[in-house]
Amino acid sequence: MRPRLQLLDEALIDRILDEARHVLATIGVEIESDEARALLAEHGAPADEATGRTRLPGALIDRALDTAPRAIGLYDVLGAQTHDLSGTNVHFTPGSSAILVLDHATGTMRPPTTADYVEHTKVVAGLANIAAQSTALIPADVSERIQDSYRLFLSLLYGEKPVVTGAFTVESFDVMREMQVAVRGSERALREKPLTIFSCCPTSPLKWSHVTSQNLIDCAQAGIPAELVSMPLAGFMAPVTLVGTLVTHAAETLSGYVIGQLAAPGAPMLWGGSPAVFDVRYETTPMGAIETMMIDCAYNEIGKRLGLPTQAYIALSDSKLLDAQAGFETGMGAVLAAASGINSISGPGMLDFESCQSLEKLVLDDAICGLALRLARGIEPAEDFPSLPRFTELLSDGHLLISDHTRRHLRDQITFPGPVIDRANRSRWQEEGSRPLGERARDEVERLLAGYRPSRLPDETARELVRLMEAEARRAGMPALPARDP
């Protein structure tokens, strides 16, 4: 039986959705994109001349939900399927778009570089429980104009896993799409085997900027999956109650489905988000707050009620160091997310309110994700009935260490995390140097970097990616890209 976390009953979910639909039909949403406004007007939802807001009738919402896919597949650079984003299937990916990296050597945060990004991609390539790469760091050694495409470029060049990404500009999308087409070989092949998920984020309350709404339309028309990342802040940009925040989230997410499905009926989309409560004491948005995690798991239930694939920013920490807080916040989030069946979980490796990535935390989080995935599998019998033969063997031999039954089921029943997690007895721990978590994590990072195997991306495809990226850099006024390898 698979464990299941439930925070909302069906009646409450339906009431939240009804309230969200009423908000959209009466207050509407602010949409900055001319193309998105024209698209909505064409389908019977013109912008109000007095307020500039677009009201969305229930029939338009129903049509969007009817055409939205109930399952999305994701594929690596070689074309092998890695994700089934449906039902209660769970997949972890690192948190993205960090503007800082925690430097292990100095213990301080600093802006990341190309070298940091390459190392991150190489480490992710070796992590068994992280199913996708993300455009996790924003390298500060390239022009802001190419930071979006550059991150995807490095991810595709050095890693084989699919990529969770996004764009902060409209102009970046075209070259990012071209890179994916280069990997797949054709636009049709990319539609058939999506390589990335793009984050498209409304602005709370009830607004779609020009960039995000245009990105959503572009993704829909290209067949690239888009995760709708609504970010209401309870007590600040949304009602302080968790239910009120869920109504805000549902309204913003429903409006995104309308835009995306009108642009291309059947476009792959995820019911996602990155909401948080607002800590008025510090004026911060704690992702490690239990209420933030409850909102995430609850809106996942709303998405499941609609039959849609889901995503959440969870399993991360607000701590500034690799410490106990970093572990317990990430661990709680990972377990709750897995028990909730969130399909795409973004967060591992992140610290400091989604602003910093740490390689040492990432390898720790990979172990945490492995434990959470084991929990999600639940408990099922495995040649346990009748039980008498096991007990007869136990009494005869005095143990079951080398029993055929033990050898058949040891690995699928018991998760053995790597050396980052200390399970040695005290004497052995002392014999091996009494090494703290940070040192063990750094050793694992070094092991993964040393064992990195280059991507099997064909050479001609890699050359095309380099050509596209160098041309984009020249358009941004950069004569050359930074050195990628030491």
C-alpha positions as CSV (number, residue, x, y, z in Angstrom):
1,M,0.0,0.0,0.0
2,R,1.3,3.4,-0.9
3,P,1.3,5.9,1.9
4,R,-0.9,8.9,1.3
5,L,-1.0,12.4,2.8
6,Q,-4.4,14.2,2.7
7,L,-4.9,17.7,3.9
8,L,-8.2,18.6,2.1
9,D,-11.4,16.7,1.6
10,E,-13.2,16.8,-1.7
11,A,-15.8,19.2,-0.6
12,L,-13.2,21.8,0.5
13,I,-11.2,21.3,-2.8
14,D,-14.4,21.9,-4.8
15,R,-15.2,25.0,-2.7
16,I,-11.7,26.4,-3.3
17,L,-12.0,25.9,-7.0
18,D,-15.5,27.4,-7.1
19,E,-14.1,30.5,-5.3
20,A,-11.2,30.8,-7.6
21,R,-13.4,30.6,-10.6
22,H,-15.7,33.3,-9.2
23,V,-12.7,35.5,-8.6
24,L,-11.6,35.1,-12.2
25,A,-15.1,35.7,-13.5
26,T,-15.6,38.9,-11.5
27,I,-12.2,40.5,-10.8
28,G,-10.2,38.8,-13.6
29,V,-6.5,38.9,-14.2
30,E,-4.1,41.6,-15.4
31,I,-2.3,40.5,-18.6
32,E,0.5,42.6,-20.0
33,S,1.1,40.6,-23.2
34,D,-0.7,42.0,-26.3
35,E,-0.7,38.5,-27.8
36,A,-2.2,36.9,-24.8
37,R,-4.9,39.6,-24.5
38,A,-5.8,39.3,-28.1
39,L,-6.0,35.5,-27.8
40,L,-8.4,35.8,-24.9
41,A,-10.5,38.5,-26.7
42,E,-10.7,36.2,-29.7
43,H,-12.3,33.5,-27.5
44,G,-14.8,35.8,-25.8
45,A,-12.8,37.3,-22.9
46,P,-11.8,40.9,-23.9
47,A,-10.0,43.1,-21.4
48,D,-12.2,45.5,-19.5
49,E,-11.6,49.0,-20.9
50,A,-12.0,50.7,-17.4
51,T,-9.7,48.3,-15.4
52,G,-7.6,46.7,-18.0
53,R,-8.3,43.3,-16.4
54,T,-9.6,40.3,-18.3
55,R,-12.4,38.4,-16.8
56,L,-12.5,34.6,-17.5
57,P,-15.9,33.0,-17.8
58,G,-16.4,29.5,-16.4
59,A,-16.9,28.0,-19.9
60,L,-13.4,29.2,-21.0
61,I,-11.9,27.6,-17.9
62,D,-13.8,24.4,-18.5
63,R,-12.6,24.2,-22.1
64,A,-9.0,24.7,-21.0
65,L,-9.2,22.0,-18.3
66,D,-10.8,19.6,-20.8
67,T,-7.9,19.9,-23.3
68,A,-5.0,19.8,-20.8
69,P,-3.2,16.5,-20.8
70,R,-3.5,14.2,-17.8
71,A,0.0,12.8,-18.2
72,I,3.3,14.1,-19.5
73,G,6.4,12.1,-20.5
74,L,9.9,13.6,-20.2
75,Y,12.9,12.2,-22.1
76,D,16.7,12.5,-21.7
77,V,19.0,13.8,-24.4
78,L,19.3,10.3,-25.9
79,G,15.6,9.9,-26.2
80,A,15.0,7.5,-23.3
81,Q,12.0,8.2,-21.1
82,T,12.9,9.3,-17.6
83,H,9.6,10.7,-16.3
84,D,5.9,9.7,-16.2
85,L,4.3,12.9,-14.8
86,S,1.0,11.4,-13.9
87,G,-0.9,9.8,-11.0
88,T,1.3,9.7,-7.8
89,N,4.6,9.2,-9.6
90,V,7.4,11.2,-7.9
91,H,10.5,12.7,-9.5
92,F,13.0,15.0,-7.8
93,T,15.0,17.8,-9.5
94,P,17.4,20.4,-8.0
95,G,16.1,23.9,-7.2
96,S,16.8,26.4,-10.0
97,S,18.0,29.9,-10.8
98,A,20.2,30.4,-7.7
99,I,22.1,33.7,-7.8
100,L,24.6,32.4,-5.2
101,V,26.7,29.3,-4.6
102,L,27.9,28.1,-1.2
103,D,31.6,27.8,-1.5
104,H,32.8,24.9,0.5
105,A,36.4,26.0,0.7
106,T,35.5,29.4,2.3
107,G,32.1,28.6,3.8
108,T,30.7,31.8,2.3
109,M,28.2,32.5,-0.5
110,R,29.3,34.1,-3.7
111,P,28.1,34.6,-7.3
112,P,28.5,31.4,-9.4
113,T,30.6,31.1,-12.4
114,T,30.6,28.8,-15.5
115,A,33.0,26.4,-13.7
116,D,30.5,26.1,-10.8
117,Y,27.7,25.4,-13.3
118,V,29.7,22.7,-15.1
119,E,30.5,21.1,-11.7
120,H,26.9,21.1,-10.7
121,T,25.8,19.4,-13.9
122,K,28.5,16.8,-13.5
123,V,27.5,16.0,-10.0
124,V,23.8,15.8,-10.9
125,A,24.7,13.3,-13.7
126,G,25.9,10.9,-10.9
127,L,23.0,11.2,-8.5
128,A,20.7,8.2,-8.5
129,N,17.6,9.9,-7.0
130,I,17.6,13.2,-8.9
131,A,15.8,12.5,-12.1
132,A,16.3,15.8,-13.9
133,Q,18.9,18.5,-14.2
134,S,17.8,22.1,-13.6
135,T,19.2,25.3,-14.7
136,A,20.3,25.6,-11.1
137,L,22.8,28.5,-11.1
138,I,22.9,31.8,-12.9
139,P,26.5,32.2,-13.9
140,A,27.7,35.8,-13.3
141,D,30.6,35.6,-15.8
142,V,28.4,36.0,-18.9
143,S,26.1,38.8,-20.1
144,E,22.7,39.0,-18.5
145,R,21.2,38.8,-22.0
146,I,22.4,35.2,-22.5
147,Q,22.2,33.8,-18.9
148,D,18.9,31.9,-19.7
149,S,20.1,30.2,-22.9
150,Y,23.7,29.7,-21.5
151,R,22.4,27.7,-18.5
152,L,20.4,25.4,-20.8
153,F,23.4,25.1,-23.2
154,L,25.7,23.9,-20.4
155,S,23.0,21.5,-19.1
156,L,22.6,19.9,-22.5
157,L,26.3,19.8,-23.2
158,Y,27.4,18.2,-20.0
159,G,24.4,16.2,-18.8
160,E,22.1,13.6,-20.3
161,K,19.1,14.1,-17.9
162,P,16.1,16.3,-19.0
163,V,16.2,19.8,-17.8
164,V,13.8,22.0,-15.8
165,T,14.5,25.5,-17.0
166,G,12.9,28.8,-17.9
167,A,13.5,32.2,-19.3
168,F,13.5,35.7,-17.8
169,T,13.2,37.3,-21.2
170,V,11.0,36.8,-24.3
171,E,14.1,36.9,-26.6
172,S,15.8,33.9,-24.9
173,F,13.1,31.5,-25.8
174,D,13.8,31.1,-29.5
175,V,17.4,30.0,-29.1
176,M,16.5,27.8,-26.2
177,R,14.0,26.1,-28.4
178,E,16.5,25.8,-31.2
179,M,18.9,24.0,-28.9
180,Q,16.3,21.5,-28.0
181,V,15.5,20.9,-31.7
182,A,19.2,20.4,-32.3
183,V,19.3,17.7,-29.7
184,R,16.1,16.0,-30.9
185,G,16.7,16.5,-34.6
186,S,13.4,18.0,-35.5
187,E,10.5,20.0,-34.1
188,R,8.2,17.0,-34.4
189,A,10.7,14.8,-32.5
190,L,10.8,17.4,-29.8
191,R,7.0,17.4,-29.5
192,E,7.0,13.6,-29.3
193,K,9.8,13.4,-26.7
194,P,10.0,16.6,-24.6
195,L,13.4,17.4,-23.3
196,T,12.7,20.2,-20.9
197,I,10.1,21.8,-18.6
198,F,9.8,25.6,-18.6
199,S,8.7,27.4,-15.5
200,C,6.1,30.1,-16.3
201,C,5.3,32.3,-13.3
202,P,2.3,34.6,-12.7
203,T,2.8,37.5,-10.4
204,S,0.6,37.6,-7.3
205,P,-2.0,38.8,-7.1
206,L,-3.6,37.8,-10.4
207,K,-1.2,39.1,-12.9
208,W,0.7,37.8,-15.9
209,S,3.7,39.9,-17.0
210,H,4.6,40.3,-20.7
211,V,7.5,37.9,-20.3
212,T,5.8,35.1,-18.5
213,S,2.6,35.1,-20.5
214,Q,4.6,35.2,-23.8
215,N,6.8,32.3,-22.6
216,L,3.7,30.3,-21.7
217,I,2.3,30.9,-25.2
218,D,5.6,30.1,-26.9
219,C,5.9,26.8,-24.8
220,A,2.4,25.8,-25.7
221,Q,2.9,26.4,-29.4
222,A,6.2,24.5,-29.4
223,G,4.9,21.5,-27.4
224,I,7.3,22.2,-24.6
225,P,5.9,21.3,-21.1
226,A,5.3,24.4,-18.9
227,E,5.0,24.3,-15.1
228,L,2.8,27.1,-13.8
229,V,4.6,28.5,-10.8
230,S,2.2,30.6,-8.8
231,M,3.8,32.3,-5.8
232,P,1.2,33.8,-3.5
233,L,2.6,34.9,-0.1
234,A,0.2,34.1,2.8
235,G,-0.4,37.3,4.8
236,F,1.3,39.6,2.3
237,M,0.2,39.1,-1.3
238,A,-2.6,36.6,-0.4
239,P,-4.9,36.1,2.5
240,V,-3.1,35.0,5.7
241,T,-5.2,31.8,5.9
242,L,-4.0,28.8,4.1
243,V,-7.3,28.3,2.4
244,G,-7.3,31.9,1.2
245,T,-3.8,31.4,-0.2
246,L,-5.0,28.2,-2.0
247,V,-7.8,30.2,-3.6
248,T,-5.3,32.7,-4.8
249,H,-3.0,30.0,-6.1
250,A,-5.9,28.2,-7.9
251,A,-7.1,31.4,-9.6
252,E,-3.7,32.3,-10.9
253,T,-3.0,28.7,-12.0
254,L,-6.4,28.3,-13.7
255,S,-5.7,31.6,-15.6
256,G,-2.5,30.1,-16.9
257,Y,-4.2,27.0,-18.1
258,V,-6.6,29.2,-20.1
259,I,-3.8,31.1,-21.8
260,G,-1.8,28.0,-22.5
261,Q,-4.6,25.8,-23.8
262,L,-6.1,28.6,-26.0
263,A,-2.6,29.0,-27.5
264,A,-2.4,25.3,-28.3
265,P,-5.1,22.9,-27.1
266,G,-3.5,19.9,-25.6
267,A,-0.3,21.7,-24.7
268,P,1.5,19.9,-21.8
269,M,1.3,21.8,-18.6
270,L,1.8,21.1,-14.8
271,W,-0.2,22.5,-11.9
272,G,2.8,23.9,-10.0
273,G,3.9,26.6,-7.7
274,S,6.2,28.1,-5.2
275,P,4.0,29.8,-2.6
276,A,5.1,30.6,0.9
277,V,3.9,32.1,4.1
278,F,5.3,35.5,5.0
279,D,7.3,35.8,8.2
280,V,6.4,39.3,9.4
281,R,9.2,39.2,12.0
282,Y,11.9,39.1,9.4
283,E,10.1,40.1,6.2
284,T,11.1,36.7,4.7
285,T,9.3,34.0,2.7
286,P,10.4,30.7,4.5
287,M,10.3,27.7,2.2
288,G,11.1,25.5,5.2
289,A,8.0,26.6,7.1
290,I,5.6,23.8,7.8
291,E,2.7,26.0,6.5
292,T,4.5,26.5,3.2
293,M,4.9,22.8,2.9
294,M,1.2,22.3,3.7
295,I,0.2,24.8,1.0
296,D,2.3,22.9,-1.5
297,C,0.8,19.5,-0.6
298,A,-2.7,20.9,-0.5
299,Y,-2.5,22.6,-3.9
300,N,-1.2,19.3,-5.2
301,E,-4.4,17.7,-4.0
302,I,-6.3,20.4,-6.0
303,G,-4.4,19.6,-9.1
304,K,-5.0,15.9,-8.6
305,R,-8.7,16.5,-8.2
306,L,-8.6,18.0,-11.7
307,G,-6.5,15.1,-12.9
308,L,-3.5,17.2,-13.8
309,P,0.2,16.6,-13.4
310,T,1.7,18.6,-10.5
311,Q,4.9,20.3,-9.5
312,A,6.1,22.1,-6.3
313,Y,9.1,23.9,-4.9
314,I,9.6,21.9,-1.7
315,A,12.4,19.8,-0.1
316,L,14.8,22.8,0.3
317,S,15.9,24.9,3.2
318,D,16.2,28.5,4.4
319,S,19.4,27.8,6.3
320,K,22.6,29.5,5.2
321,L,24.8,26.6,5.9
322,L,24.9,22.8,5.7
323,D,23.5,22.3,9.2
324,A,20.8,20.7,11.1
325,Q,18.2,23.2,9.9
326,A,19.2,22.4,6.3
327,G,18.6,18.7,6.9
328,F,15.4,18.8,8.8
329,E,13.6,21.3,6.6
330,T,14.7,19.4,3.4
331,G,13.8,16.0,5.0
332,M,10.4,17.1,6.1
333,G,9.6,18.6,2.7
334,A,10.8,15.6,0.8
335,V,8.8,13.1,2.9
336,L,5.6,15.2,2.7
337,A,6.0,15.7,-1.1
338,A,6.6,12.0,-1.7
339,A,3.6,11.0,0.4
340,S,1.5,13.6,-1.4
341,G,2.5,12.2,-4.8
342,I,3.7,15.5,-6.2
343,N,5.0,14.6,-9.7
344,S,7.9,17.0,-10.1
345,I,9.6,18.2,-6.9
346,S,12.0,21.1,-7.3
347,G,14.3,22.1,-4.4
348,P,17.2,19.8,-3.6
349,G,20.5,21.6,-3.1
350,M,18.9,24.9,-2.3
351,L,19.5,27.2,0.7
352,D,18.6,30.7,1.8
353,F,15.1,31.2,0.5
354,E,15.7,29.7,-3.0
355,S,18.7,31.9,-3.6
356,C,21.7,29.6,-3.1
357,Q,22.9,26.2,-4.3
358,S,25.3,24.0,-2.5
359,L,26.9,20.9,-4.0
360,E,27.5,19.4,-0.6
361,K,23.8,19.9,0.3
362,L,22.8,18.5,-3.1
363,V,24.5,15.1,-2.4
364,L,23.0,15.0,1.1
365,D,19.6,15.8,-0.5
366,D,20.0,13.0,-3.0
367,A,20.2,10.6,0.0
368,I,17.2,12.2,1.5
369,C,15.3,11.9,-1.8
370,G,16.2,8.2,-1.9
371,L,14.7,7.6,1.5
372,A,11.5,9.6,0.5
373,L,11.2,7.6,-2.7
374,R,11.4,4.4,-0.6
375,L,8.6,5.7,1.6
376,A,6.5,6.4,-1.4
377,R,6.7,2.7,-2.5
378,G,5.0,1.7,0.7
379,I,4.8,-1.8,2.1
380,E,3.9,-4.9,0.1
381,P,4.4,-8.6,0.8
382,A,7.4,-10.2,-0.9
383,E,7.2,-14.0,-0.5
384,D,6.2,-13.4,3.1
385,F,3.2,-15.8,3.1
386,P,3.3,-18.5,4.3
387,S,5.7,-17.2,7.0
388,L,6.5,-20.5,8.6
389,P,9.4,-21.4,6.3
390,R,11.2,-18.1,7.3
391,F,10.8,-18.9,11.0
392,T,11.9,-22.5,10.5
393,E,15.1,-21.3,8.7
394,L,15.7,-18.7,11.4
395,L,15.5,-21.1,14.2
396,S,17.6,-23.7,12.4
397,D,20.4,-21.3,11.4
398,G,20.2,-18.7,14.1
399,H,20.0,-15.8,11.6
400,L,18.7,-15.0,8.1
401,L,21.8,-13.0,6.9
402,I,22.5,-15.4,4.0
403,S,19.0,-16.7,3.4
404,D,18.0,-16.9,-0.2
405,H,14.9,-14.8,0.8
406,T,17.2,-12.1,2.3
407,R,19.4,-12.1,-0.8
408,R,16.5,-11.8,-3.1
409,H,14.8,-8.9,-1.3
410,L,17.5,-7.1,0.7
411,R,18.0,-4.3,-1.9
412,D,14.4,-3.7,-2.7
413,Q,13.3,-3.7,0.9
414,I,16.0,-1.7,2.6
415,T,17.5,1.5,1.4
416,F,21.3,1.9,2.0
417,P,22.2,5.5,1.6
418,G,25.8,6.4,0.6
419,P,28.6,7.6,2.9
420,V,27.1,11.1,3.4
421,I,24.7,9.5,5.9
422,D,26.5,8.1,8.9
423,R,25.3,4.7,10.0
424,A,28.5,3.3,11.4
425,N,28.8,2.5,15.1
426,R,30.8,4.9,17.2
427,S,34.0,3.0,17.3
428,R,34.1,2.5,13.5
429,W,33.2,6.2,13.0
430,Q,36.2,7.1,15.2
431,E,38.5,4.7,13.4
432,E,37.5,6.4,10.1
433,G,38.4,9.8,11.4
434,S,35.3,11.0,13.2
435,R,34.5,13.0,10.1
436,P,31.5,15.4,10.2
437,L,28.8,15.7,7.7
438,G,30.3,18.5,5.7
439,E,33.5,16.6,5.1
440,R,31.7,13.4,4.1
441,A,29.5,15.4,1.7
442,R,32.6,17.1,0.1
443,D,34.2,13.7,-0.4
444,E,31.1,12.5,-2.2
445,V,31.2,15.6,-4.4
446,E,34.8,14.9,-5.3
447,R,34.1,11.3,-6.0
448,L,31.2,12.2,-8.4
449,L,33.4,14.8,-10.2
450,A,36.2,12.3,-10.6
451,G,33.9,9.6,-11.9
452,Y,32.0,11.9,-14.3
453,R,31.5,10.3,-17.7
454,P,31.0,12.8,-20.6
455,S,27.6,13.0,-22.1
456,R,26.9,10.6,-25.0
457,L,25.5,13.5,-27.0
458,P,26.7,13.1,-30.6
459,D,29.7,15.3,-31.5
460,E,27.8,17.0,-34.4
461,T,25.0,17.9,-32.0
462,A,27.4,19.3,-29.4
463,R,29.1,21.4,-32.2
464,E,25.7,22.7,-33.2
465,L,24.9,23.7,-29.6
466,V,28.2,25.5,-29.4
467,R,27.5,27.3,-32.6
468,L,24.1,28.4,-31.5
469,M,25.5,29.6,-28.1
470,E,28.4,31.5,-29.6
471,A,26.2,33.3,-32.1
472,E,23.9,34.3,-29.2
473,A,26.9,35.5,-27.2
474,R,28.0,37.7,-30.1
475,R,24.6,39.2,-30.4
476,A,24.9,40.1,-26.7
477,G,28.3,41.8,-27.4
478,M,30.5,39.0,-26.0
479,P,33.4,38.1,-28.3
480,A,33.9,34.8,-26.6
481,L,32.3,32.5,-24.0
482,P,34.1,31.7,-20.7
483,A,36.3,28.6,-20.6
484,R,34.2,25.7,-19.6
485,D,36.7,23.1,-18.4
486,P,39.7,23.5,-16.2
